[in-house]
Amino acid sequence: MNKLKKYILTIFLAVLAVSSVFMTVTTATSSAEVSSLQKEEARLSDENRYLKGELVKSLSSGNLQEKGEGLGYVKPGNIVYVAPPEAVAKLP
């Protein structure tokens, strides 16, 4: 009976040791993944900030004017306003 208790205790301690090692490895792996994801988040945040800045630059009025002139759109030198047509036979 005494040998059986020692055998069960040895198995129990072995299971505890293996589970402890498994939990340590799992925790370390999870920590590495979290660290990697935090670095990726920081990189994407920087890229997003850069792209927003580029968008603001590209939509500035001076830049749009240059693009328009490059496409052949220019400010007219002489503006002519056309009045709406008036009726010929108008009642008083």
HUDA-V934367 format. One record per helix or strand of 3 or more residues. SS is the DSSP state (@ for helix, = for strand). FROM is the first residue (numbers start at 1). LEN is the number of residues. If there is no record, write none. Layout:
ss=SS from=FROM len=LEN
ss=SS from=FROM len=LEN
This chain:
ss=@ from=2 len=57
ss=@ from=61 len=10
